[in-house]
């Protein structure tokens, strides 16, 4: 049995990851939380539905004594799902590596993800362990989808990524603090082969998403603006998020503008208040969300092409999406398929590997491709590629559309 210690096991994502990991064979799972009572409650709940699970609980809080705590636990792998990583150091990952444990985290903070390999690479290599950051929706899944869409292309002109969570989704304090931390601050984008910045949550763009309807989207901070140009050669990269609740989306816009004007210095301190407010906005929301990855460029034959990948999450299963890359990474690690060292998760996992983890959930993915000229001819001269793809998906027109569905059986 390989002992896996899960940090932040009782959080919004950690609890879902805990339940999924309990189904993986050859794992002895240790759930940690700042509250031992909460960790034990979750462990008992999982054991009650799966008596064969090897699972226990203990209290853990990030501190200078992390190494001592890990030495007592003697883990094979440590997974950090706690967050927020925007203000995190590498101290806990360093402690894990120093005791000879592999490391996986679900970080999406730009600086944390981009600095991970340089900070920990030599240390991990010396200890002969694997350390992976960003095993989550971004950059692991976002990169996998973009790479799958553009594989073999001669040139990638643009990659546009957007996440549209269902308004009824459970959101923990750490997630909300991360979202608020860059409201009104410069967030990185890649425009015309150059690094640029836009204001986080500071602008709105109306868009219509198949199966989700109208959403207003705004720029958010991820590492994709640095990773995708360097790896896929994209000339333009953007990453947005669109909330279902107009009140929440426009509220973030107001907070962003207040911060930009210097009237609000630390919007993340509003997280407890806004978390309580969500109990009201959730009453008018549904449980369907999604992610889109769109790319434009020139295919292997040099023809202009537009491609789109969409994930649709139903029945409240959207919050399971961020844990899928971590699950896939654990399975790869169990097969001893990684070389020692530290790296971000972009490019480590294929889209097929991550999609394979969707089986227990109400998640559906679709990918479509069209020559730009075909899109304009089909929809009319004023048709944009996204409108074309919406019609393509809605009406099931067959221009090289591949759809894979992983729906929970009734």
C-alpha positions in Angstrom: 0.0 0.0 0.0 1.2 3.5 -0.9 0.5 6.1 1.7 -1.0 9.2 0.3 -1.5 12.3 2.5 -4.1 14.7 1.3 -3.7 18.3 2.6 -6.9 20.3 2.7 -9.1 17.2 2.5 -12.2 18.8 3.9 -12.2 21.8 1.5 -14.5 22.2 -1.6 -12.1 20.4 -3.9 -10.2 18.3 -1.3 -13.3 16.5 -0.2 -14.2 15.5 -3.7 -10.6 14.4 -4.4 -10.7 12.4 -1.1 -13.7 10.4 -2.3 -12.2 9.8 -5.7 -8.8 8.7 -4.3 -10.5 6.3 -1.9 -11.6 4.3 -5.1 -8.0 4.0 -6.3 -6.4 0.6 -5.5 -3.1 0.2 -3.7 -3.6 3.5 -1.8 -3.7 4.1 2.0 -5.3 7.5 2.3 -4.6 9.9 5.1 -7.0 12.9 5.2 -5.8 16.1 6.9 -7.5 19.3 8.0 -6.8 22.0 10.5 -9.8 20.5 12.3 -9.2 16.8 13.3 -13.0 16.5 13.9 -13.8 17.5 10.3 -11.1 15.2 8.9 -12.4 12.3 11.0 -16.0 13.0 10.0 -15.1 12.9 6.3 -13.0 9.7 6.7 -16.0 8.0 8.5 -18.4 9.2 5.8 -16.2 7.7 3.0 -15.6 4.5 5.0 -19.4 4.0 5.5 -20.0 3.9 1.8 -16.8 2.0 1.0 -15.9 -0.3 3.9 -12.9 -1.6 2.0 -11.2 1.8 1.8 -7.9 2.2 3.6 -8.5 5.7 5.1 -7.6 7.6 8.3 -7.5 11.2 9.5 -5.2 13.6 11.2 -4.9 17.3 12.0 -2.5 19.4 9.9 -1.8 23.0 9.5 1.0 24.6 7.4 3.8 25.6 9.7 7.6 25.6 10.1 7.2 22.0 11.5 5.9 20.6 8.2 8.9 18.3 7.8 8.5 16.9 11.3 4.8 16.2 10.6 5.6 14.4 7.4 8.4 12.4 8.9 5.8 11.0 11.4 3.3 10.2 8.6 6.0 8.6 6.3 4.0 9.3 3.1 4.8 8.0 -0.4 2.9 11.0 -1.9 1.6 14.3 -0.6 -1.2 16.1 -2.4 -2.0 19.7 -1.5 -5.6 20.8 -2.3 -5.8 23.5 0.3 -5.0 26.8 -1.4 -5.1 29.6 -1.9 -1.7 29.4 -3.6 -1.6 33.1 -4.6 0.2 33.9 -1.3 1.8 30.4 -0.7 5.5 29.7 -0.5 7.2 26.4 -1.5 8.0 25.5 2.1 5.4 22.7 2.4 6.5 21.2 -1.0 10.2 21.5 0.1 9.3 19.6 3.4 7.6 16.9 1.4 10.5 16.5 -0.9 13.0 16.4 2.0 11.3 13.4 3.5 11.4 11.6 0.2 7.7 12.0 -0.7 6.3 12.7 -4.2 4.3 15.9 -4.4 1.2 17.0 -6.4 -0.7 20.2 -5.9 -3.8 21.9 -7.5 -2.2 25.3 -7.7 -3.4 27.8 -10.3 -1.6 30.9 -9.0 0.6 32.2 -11.9 3.8 33.0 -10.0 3.6 29.9 -7.9 3.2 27.6 -10.9 5.8 29.4 -13.1 8.5 29.5 -10.4 7.9 25.9 -9.2 10.5 24.1 -11.4 13.3 26.5 -10.7 12.6 26.5 -7.0 12.3 22.8 -6.4 13.8 21.0 -9.5 17.3 20.3 -8.1 15.9 19.4 -4.7 13.4 16.9 -6.2 16.0 15.4 -8.5 18.5 14.8 -5.7 15.9 13.0 -3.6 14.6 11.0 -6.6 11.0 12.2 -6.3 8.5 13.7 -8.6 7.0 17.1 -7.8 4.1 18.4 -9.9 2.2 21.7 -9.6 -0.9 22.9 -11.4 -2.6 19.5 -11.6 -6.0 21.1 -12.0 -8.3 22.8 -14.5 -5.4 25.1 -15.3 -2.8 24.6 -16.5 -3.1 20.8 -16.8 -6.5 20.5 -18.4 -6.5 23.8 -20.3 -3.1 22.9 -21.9 -4.2 19.3 -22.7 -7.3 20.6 -24.6 -5.4 23.3 -26.4 -2.6 20.9 -27.5 -5.2 18.3 -28.7 -7.0 20.9 -30.8 -3.9 22.4 -32.4 -1.7 19.2 -32.8 0.1 19.3 -36.2 -0.9 22.9 -37.0 1.7 25.0 -38.8 0.8 28.1 -36.8 -1.4 28.9 -33.8 -2.8 32.4 -34.0 -4.9 32.5 -30.9 -6.0 30.3 -28.0 -9.0 31.5 -25.9 -9.9 29.7 -22.7 -12.9 30.4 -20.5 -14.4 28.7 -17.5 -18.2 29.1 -16.8 -19.0 27.6 -13.3 -22.5 26.7 -12.4 -23.9 29.2 -10.0 -25.0 26.5 -7.6 -21.5 25.1 -7.3 -20.0 24.8 -3.8 -17.2 27.4 -3.3 -14.8 27.3 -0.4 -13.2 30.3 1.3 -9.8 29.5 -0.2 -11.3 29.5 -3.7 -13.1 32.8 -3.1 -10.0 34.4 -1.6 -8.0 33.4 -4.7 -10.7 34.8 -7.0 -10.7 38.1 -5.1 -7.0 38.4 -4.8 -6.4 39.6 -8.3 -9.7 41.6 -8.8 -8.5 45.0 -10.1 -4.9 43.9 -10.4 -3.0 43.4 -13.6 -3.3 39.8 -14.9 -1.1 38.5 -17.7 -2.3 37.9 -21.3 -0.3 37.3 -24.5 -1.1 39.6 -27.4 0.6 39.8 -30.8 3.5 37.6 -29.6 4.2 39.9 -26.6 3.4 39.8 -22.9 0.7 42.2 -21.8 -1.7 42.8 -18.9 -5.3 43.5 -18.5 -7.3 44.2 -15.3 -8.5 41.1 -13.5 -12.3 41.0 -13.5 -12.2 44.6 -14.8 -14.0 44.2 -18.2 -17.0 42.3 -19.4 -17.7 40.5 -22.7 -21.1 39.1 -23.4 -21.0 35.6 -25.0 -23.5 32.8 -25.7 -22.4 29.3 -24.8 -24.1 26.2 -26.1 -26.1 24.5 -23.4 -25.2 27.2 -20.9 -26.8 30.3 -22.4 -25.7 33.9 -22.0 -22.7 34.6 -19.8 -20.6 37.7 -19.2 -16.9 36.9 -19.0 -13.9 38.7 -17.6 -10.2 38.2 -17.5 -8.7 36.1 -14.7 -5.1 35.3 -13.7 -3.6 31.9 -14.7 -0.2 30.7 -15.9 -1.5 29.9 -19.4 -0.5 33.2 -20.9 3.1 32.3 -20.3 2.9 28.5 -20.9 1.0 28.3 -24.1 3.1 30.7 -26.2 6.3 29.0 -25.1 5.0 25.5 -25.8 2.4 25.8 -28.6 3.7 29.0 -30.2 0.4 30.8 -29.8 0.5 34.4 -30.9 -2.4 35.4 -28.6 -3.6 33.8 -25.4 -6.5 34.8 -23.1 -8.2 33.2 -20.2 -11.6 34.4 -18.8 -14.2 33.3 -16.4 -18.0 33.9 -16.6 -20.2 33.5 -13.6 -23.8 32.5 -13.9 -25.0 35.1 -11.4 -25.1 38.5 -12.9 -25.0 40.0 -9.4 -21.7 38.1 -8.6 -20.1 38.9 -12.0 -21.0 42.6 -11.9 -20.1 42.8 -8.2 -16.6 41.6 -9.1 -16.4 44.2 -11.8 -17.2 46.9 -9.2 -14.7 45.5 -6.8 -12.1 45.5 -9.5 -12.7 49.1 -10.4 -12.6 50.1 -6.7 -9.3 48.5 -6.3 -7.9 49.9 -9.5 -8.8 53.4 -8.3 -7.1 52.7 -5.0 -10.3 52.7 -2.9 -10.1 49.1 -2.0 -6.7 47.6 -1.2 -7.5 44.0 -0.2 -10.7 42.7 -1.7 -9.8 39.2 -0.6 -10.6 40.2 2.9 -14.3 40.4 1.8 -14.3 36.6 1.2 -16.2 35.6 4.5 -18.9 38.2 3.8 -19.3 37.2 0.1 -19.3 33.6 1.0 -22.4 34.2 3.2 -23.9 36.2 0.4 -23.6 33.3 -2.0 -26.2 31.4 0.1 -28.7 33.9 -1.5 -27.4 34.0 -5.1 -27.3 30.2 -5.2 -31.0 30.1 -4.7 -31.5 31.4 -8.2 -28.8 29.4 -9.9 -28.6 26.1 -11.6 -26.0 23.3 -11.4 -24.7 23.3 -15.0 -21.3 24.8 -15.9 -18.6 24.3 -18.5 -15.3 25.2 -20.0 -14.4 26.2 -23.5 -11.1 26.2 -25.4 -11.1 27.9 -28.8 -8.1 28.1 -31.2 -7.5 29.7 -34.6 -4.6 29.2 -36.9 -3.3 27.3 -39.9 -3.6 23.5 -40.0 -1.0 21.0 -41.3 -2.0 21.9 -44.9 -1.7 25.6 -44.3 -5.4 26.3 -44.4 -7.0 28.7 -41.9 -8.9 26.7 -39.3 -11.0 27.2 -36.2 -11.3 24.6 -33.5 -13.3 24.4 -30.3 -13.4 22.1 -27.3 -16.2 22.3 -24.8 -16.8 20.6 -21.5 -20.3 20.7 -20.0 -20.9 19.7 -16.4 -24.3 18.8 -15.2 -26.0 17.8 -11.9 -23.5 19.8 -9.8 -20.5 17.9 -11.0 -18.5 20.9 -12.2 -16.4 21.2 -9.0 -15.1 17.7 -9.8 -13.3 19.0 -12.9 -10.4 20.6 -11.0 -9.5 17.3 -9.4 -9.4 15.2 -12.6 -5.8 16.0 -13.6 -4.5 15.2 -10.1 -6.3 11.8 -10.2 -4.7 11.1 -13.6 -1.3 12.1 -12.3 -1.7 9.8 -9.3 -2.4 6.9 -11.6 0.6 7.7 -13.7 2.8 8.0 -10.6 1.6 4.6 -9.4 2.8 3.1 -12.7 6.2 4.8 -12.1 5.9 6.7 -15.4 7.5 10.0 -14.4 11.1 10.9 -14.1 12.3 12.6 -10.9 12.2 16.4 -10.8 9.8 19.3 -10.4 7.6 20.7 -13.2 4.2 22.1 -13.9 1.5 19.8 -15.1 1.0 21.4 -18.5 2.0 18.7 -21.1 2.4 15.9 -18.6 -1.1 14.5 -19.1 -2.9 13.9 -22.4 -6.5 15.0 -22.8 -7.5 11.4 -23.1 -6.0 10.6 -19.7 -7.9 13.4 -18.0 -11.1 12.7 -19.8 -10.9 9.1 -18.7 -11.3 10.3 -15.1 -14.7 11.8 -16.0 -16.4 8.4 -16.0 -18.2 8.6 -12.6 -19.5 12.1 -13.2 -22.1 13.9 -15.4 -19.5 15.4 -17.7 -19.6 15.7 -21.4 -17.0 16.9 -23.9 -17.2 17.9 -27.5 -14.6 19.0 -30.0 -15.2 20.5 -33.5 -13.1 21.8 -36.3 -13.9 23.9 -39.4 -12.1 25.7 -42.1 -12.7 29.5 -41.6 -14.0 29.8 -45.2 -16.5 27.0 -44.5 -17.7 28.7 -41.3 -18.4 32.0 -43.2 -20.1 30.2 -46.1 -22.4 28.2 -43.8 -23.4 31.0 -41.5 -23.2 34.0 -43.7 -20.6 36.7 -44.1 -21.2 38.2 -40.7 -20.9 34.9 -38.9 -18.0 34.5 -36.4 -16.4 31.1 -35.7 -18.0 30.8 -32.3 -21.5 31.2 -33.7 -20.6 28.6 -36.3 -19.5 26.2 -33.7 -22.6 26.8 -31.6 -24.8 25.9 -34.5 -22.5 23.0 -35.2 -23.0 21.6 -31.7 -26.6 22.5 -31.3 -27.8 21.1 -34.7 -25.2 18.3 -34.8 -23.8 19.2 -38.2 -21.1 16.8 -39.1 -17.9 18.7 -40.0 -15.4 16.4 -38.3 -17.1 16.6 -34.9 -16.1 14.1 -32.3 -18.1 13.8 -29.1 -17.4 11.8 -26.0 -19.9 11.6 -23.2 -19.4 10.3 -19.7 -22.8 10.5 -18.1 -23.8 8.9 -14.9 -26.2 6.1 -15.6 -29.7 6.6 -14.2 
